[in-house]
């Protein structure tokens, strides 16, 4: 026996779908509650950090402590205060100081001279001319240029150093190129020895003109 009871409609009769064929969009997700902005911590002072780690901030050296550190620096490179003073006088009153050394069992005399600001500029110019220069080439150029700029004597050969204050820049560069050409004509072991000696010479100059030097310098 059939029943006259009808099932309820699957859709609400008042439901209205999209008017076009566009795909149905997902309902927007409910946004989470806004987080409270975090307070930015101010960077601690260096002294506060050192106190937290148990380190005491360093006090500036006194004049006496600087002088003592200066004397220790001279001792490390094997020179006395008297020699440091003579080096300073050479740079101040003669524009350069020349250190004489003996190599080859003291059979060969070599003179190394303090360098000028132009000598440092020349190296920077070489680096700027080739920004892609490798580290090996950079070190090689710096070493050779420093020796050529410092080489005042090799055996009986005395080299010319035109005064940049009175001579033309071309004359200064020509004299440097002459020294560089002479250097590159020497045997490789000799060049290496001269590079090493120039490095020691530079360390000595650094110690002589370090902080703590006599105040009348």
Secondary structure, 3 states (H helix, E strand, C coil): CCCCCCCCCCCCCCCCCCCCCCCCCCCCCCCCCCCCCCCCCCCCCHHHHHHHCCCCCCCCCCHHHHHHHHHHHHHHCCCCHHHHHHHHHHHHHHCCCEEEEEECCCCEEEEEECCCHHHHHHHHHHHHHCCCCCHHHHHHHHHHHHHHHHEEEECCEECCCCCCCCCCHHHHHHHHHHHHHHHHCCCHHHHHHHHHHHHHHHHHHHHHCCCCCCCCC
